[in-house]
Amino acid sequence: MYEPVVEALLASAEPAIRWKVRARVLGEPADSPAMAALREEVRGSAVVRRLLAPLGGAGRPGVYAKWQGAHWALSALADLGYPPGDETLHPLREQVLDEWLHESYQRDVEIATKSAAYGRAGVPVVRGRHRAHASQQGNALWSLTRLGLADGRCDRLAGLLLHWQWPDGGWNCDRDPAADTSSFFETLLPMRGLWAHGTPEARSAARAAAEVFLVRRLAYRVSSGALIRAEFAKLHYPLYWHYDILGGLKAMAELGLLGDPRCADALDLLESTRLADGWPAQARFYRTSGDIAPHNDCVDWGGTSARRANPWVTADALAVLRAAGRLD
């Protein structure tokens, strides 16, 4: 049933597509000579060159500049199968760690109202809950670990995430005192980062974070069973800091939780979006003008279409279905 789709992806000119399929769908050993050679192809690919091109020199974008800063380049490389331990990426690592371990993140600031948080250095704490943009440290932790660039400072990233975690297991940056439930957007990447970090405390925290998604069946309200947001049911690539069911399912695969029955509805929804040639990108969060400007990406990730598959989305969807035991 899926063989023609897999064969088409294996014939792709893009080595990262072939790596995703061979590593995550066909399950080829990561340490085999053939897979190591494929990862070297990824390193030298046009996609990687475009991702890294803006990051040298004085005119480089800011670390978090959407979507061309070092933060996003490392995140993309980590998802593409870029070979780990590349010392040429150390300057990007230093930029990212300097940004997300700045002293301002070490300081808690107790506030009573939403407006009181602005103009004050530190992490706001409202009604006992840290209102941190934890997706930033979470994504950095995940990316650096996956790329084999983690050092002792990543323990500090993990420590911040653990310090900021909410009672329900997740994180939220909403400074409204009435906000008392974790955010999908701020919880997904810290969960993945802590799981990748791998210490018992980090993994316990990541497993607690998974409940934020699982109790909502990855996309549905507990109260009514309705879809939380229409955007959650649309497929995207890249996801950046956002959320959709494919991103949620990828995270559950990393944590080994796709066998949880609460993932079934999201898996069914993913399968229902399949086209004859794979899965489409139904929406996107990037533009591709080539300029350094907000929300421009250096790479065209295949665009969107209701009638044709996107290879990046398709490779990830197949990987999720394989991990869930749903490929024939």
C-alpha positions in Angstrom: 0.0 0.0 0.0 2.8 2.4 0.9 5.6 0.9 -1.2 5.2 3.3 -4.2 5.4 6.3 -1.9 8.5 5.0 -0.2 10.2 4.1 -3.5 9.5 7.6 -4.8 11.1 9.2 -1.7 14.1 6.8 -1.9 14.6 8.2 -5.5 14.7 11.8 -4.3 17.6 13.9 -5.2 17.5 15.4 -1.7 19.7 13.2 0.6 17.9 14.4 3.8 14.7 12.9 2.4 16.4 9.6 1.7 18.0 9.7 5.2 14.6 10.2 6.9 13.1 7.3 5.0 16.0 4.9 5.4 16.6 5.7 9.1 13.1 6.2 10.3 10.9 4.2 8.0 13.1 1.3 6.9 15.0 1.3 10.1 18.5 1.0 8.7 21.2 1.0 11.4 22.4 4.5 12.1 26.0 3.5 12.5 26.3 1.5 9.2 28.8 2.7 6.6 26.0 3.3 4.1 24.1 5.6 6.5 27.2 7.4 7.5 27.9 8.1 3.8 24.4 9.3 3.4 24.7 11.7 6.3 27.9 13.1 4.6 25.7 13.7 1.6 23.3 15.7 3.8 26.3 17.8 5.1 27.2 18.8 1.6 23.7 19.2 0.2 22.3 22.4 -1.3 19.7 22.6 1.5 22.4 22.7 4.2 24.4 25.2 2.3 21.4 27.5 2.0 20.6 27.1 5.7 24.2 28.1 6.7 24.8 30.8 4.1 23.4 33.8 6.1 25.1 32.9 9.3 28.7 34.1 8.6 29.9 37.6 8.7 28.8 40.9 10.3 25.4 41.0 8.6 24.2 37.8 10.0 20.6 37.6 11.3 20.0 37.6 15.1 20.1 34.3 16.8 16.3 33.9 17.0 15.5 35.8 13.8 12.6 34.0 12.2 13.5 31.8 10.4 17.1 32.4 9.5 18.9 32.8 12.8 21.3 30.3 14.2 18.6 28.9 16.5 16.5 27.8 13.5 19.4 26.6 11.4 20.5 24.2 14.1 16.9 23.0 14.6 16.6 22.3 10.9 20.0 20.5 10.7 19.0 18.3 13.7 15.9 17.2 11.8 17.6 16.5 8.5 20.1 13.9 9.7 23.1 16.2 9.6 26.1 14.2 11.0 26.8 14.7 14.7 29.8 16.3 16.3 30.7 18.8 13.6 33.1 21.3 15.1 32.4 23.8 12.3 29.0 24.3 14.0 30.5 25.4 17.3 30.2 29.1 16.6 26.5 28.6 16.1 26.3 26.6 19.3 28.0 29.5 21.1 25.5 32.0 19.8 22.6 29.9 20.8 23.9 29.1 24.3 24.9 32.7 25.0 21.4 33.8 24.0 19.4 31.2 26.1 21.6 31.1 29.1 21.7 34.9 29.5 21.6 36.0 33.1 18.1 37.3 32.7 16.8 33.8 32.5 18.3 33.0 35.9 16.2 35.7 37.6 12.6 35.2 38.7 10.4 38.3 38.9 7.2 38.0 40.9 4.4 40.0 39.4 0.7 40.4 40.1 -0.6 41.7 36.7 0.1 41.0 33.1 1.2 44.6 32.4 3.6 44.6 35.3 5.8 42.1 33.5 6.8 44.4 30.7 10.1 46.3 31.0 11.5 44.1 33.7 14.4 41.8 33.2 13.8 38.3 34.3 11.3 35.5 34.0 7.8 36.6 35.2 6.2 34.5 37.9 2.5 34.9 38.2 0.5 33.0 40.9 3.4 30.7 41.4 3.9 29.8 37.8 6.8 30.8 35.6 5.6 32.5 32.4 8.6 31.6 30.2 9.0 31.1 26.5 10.4 27.6 27.3 10.2 26.5 23.6 13.4 28.5 23.1 15.5 26.7 25.6 13.7 23.4 24.8 14.5 23.7 21.1 18.1 24.6 21.7 18.5 21.6 24.1 16.9 19.2 21.5 18.9 20.5 18.6 22.3 20.6 20.3 21.8 17.1 21.7 20.7 15.6 18.4 23.7 17.2 16.6 26.2 15.9 19.1 27.1 19.4 20.2 25.8 19.3 23.8 28.2 20.1 26.6 27.9 20.8 30.3 25.9 24.0 29.6 23.1 21.9 28.3 22.6 20.8 31.9 21.8 24.4 32.6 19.3 24.6 29.8 17.6 21.5 31.3 17.8 23.0 34.8 15.9 26.1 33.6 13.2 24.0 32.0 12.8 21.9 35.2 12.6 25.1 37.3 9.9 26.6 35.1 7.7 23.4 34.7 4.1 23.9 35.6 2.1 21.5 37.9 0.3 19.9 35.0 3.6 19.0 33.4 4.0 21.6 30.7 5.0 25.3 30.3 3.2 28.5 29.3 4.4 32.0 28.5 1.0 33.6 29.0 1.3 36.4 31.6 -2.5 36.6 32.2 -3.0 35.6 35.9 -6.0 33.6 34.8 -3.9 31.3 32.6 -3.5 28.1 34.6 -3.1 25.4 31.9 0.1 24.6 29.9 0.4 25.6 26.3 0.9 23.1 23.4 3.2 25.6 21.8 5.5 26.1 24.8 5.4 22.4 25.9 6.3 20.5 22.7 9.9 21.5 22.4 10.9 21.4 26.1 9.4 17.9 26.3 11.5 16.8 23.3 14.6 18.5 24.6 14.4 17.0 28.0 13.8 13.5 26.6 16.8 13.9 24.4 18.9 15.2 27.3 18.4 11.8 28.8 19.0 12.1 32.5 16.4 10.3 34.7 15.1 13.7 36.1 14.8 15.2 32.6 13.0 12.1 31.2 10.6 12.0 34.1 9.8 15.7 33.5 9.4 14.9 29.7 7.0 12.1 30.5 5.0 14.4 32.7 4.8 16.9 29.9 3.5 14.2 27.5 0.3 14.1 29.6 -0.5 17.7 28.5 -0.9 16.3 25.0 -2.2 12.8 25.8 -5.1 13.9 28.0 -6.2 16.0 25.0 -5.7 13.1 22.5 -3.0 15.4 20.9 -5.5 17.9 19.5 -8.9 17.8 21.3 -10.5 19.6 24.2 -11.0 17.7 27.4 -14.3 19.5 28.0 -16.1 19.0 24.7 -14.0 16.7 22.6 -13.8 19.4 19.9 -10.6 20.2 18.0 -8.6 22.8 20.1 -7.5 24.7 17.0 -8.2 24.1 13.3 -4.5 24.7 12.6 -3.7 21.6 14.7 -5.3 19.4 12.1 -3.3 20.9 9.2 0.1 19.5 8.3 3.2 21.7 8.1 6.9 21.5 7.4 8.9 22.9 9.1 6.9 23.4 12.3 9.3 25.8 14.0 7.8 26.6 17.4 4.2 25.8 16.3 2.1 22.7 16.8 0.1 20.3 14.6 -0.8 16.6 15.0 2.2 15.5 13.0 4.5 17.4 15.3 2.8 15.9 18.3 3.0 12.4 16.9 6.7 12.8 16.0 7.3 13.8 19.7 5.3 10.8 21.0 7.4 8.6 18.7 10.6 9.9 20.3 9.2 9.2 23.8 8.0 5.7 22.7 4.4 6.6 23.5 2.6 6.0 20.1 1.2 2.8 21.6 -0.8 4.8 24.1 -4.5 4.6 23.0 -4.9 8.3 23.4 -2.7 8.7 20.2 -5.2 6.7 18.1 -7.4 9.6 17.1 -4.5 11.7 15.9 -3.0 8.8 14.0 -6.4 8.2 12.4 -6.6 11.8 11.4 -3.1 11.7 9.9 -3.9 8.7 7.9 -7.1 10.3 6.6 -5.1 13.2 5.1 -3.1 10.9 2.8 -3.2 11.6 -1.0 -2.3 9.0 -3.7 1.4 10.1 -3.7 1.8 10.8 0.1 0.9 13.6 2.5 0.5 17.3 1.6 1.7 20.3 3.4 -1.7 22.0 4.0 -0.3 25.2 5.4 3.1 26.8 6.1 4.7 29.3 8.5 7.5 30.6 6.2 8.1 32.7 3.1 10.9 32.3 0.6 11.8 35.6 -0.9 15.5 35.1 -0.4 15.9 38.3 1.7 16.8 38.4 5.4 13.4 39.4 6.8 11.0 38.1 9.4 9.5 34.7 8.6 11.6 34.2 5.5 13.3 30.9 5.3 16.5 30.2 3.3 15.0 27.0 2.0 11.8 26.3 0.0 10.4 23.3 1.8 8.1 22.3 -1.0 5.3 24.8 -0.5 1.6 23.8 0.1 -0.9 22.0 -2.1 -4.2 20.3 -1.6 -3.6 17.9 -4.5 0.1 16.9 -4.3 2.3 15.5 -1.6 5.1 17.3 0.1 8.1 15.0 0.5 9.2 16.4 3.9 5.7 15.9 5.4 5.4 12.5 3.7 8.7 11.2 5.1 7.7 12.3 8.6 4.2 10.8 8.3 5.6 7.5 7.2 8.1 7.5 10.1 5.3 8.1 12.6 3.1 5.3 11.1 6.0 2.9 11.1 6.7 3.7 14.8 3.0 3.2 15.5 2.9 -0.2 13.8 0.6 1.1 11.1 2.6 0.5 8.0 1.8 -2.7 6.1 
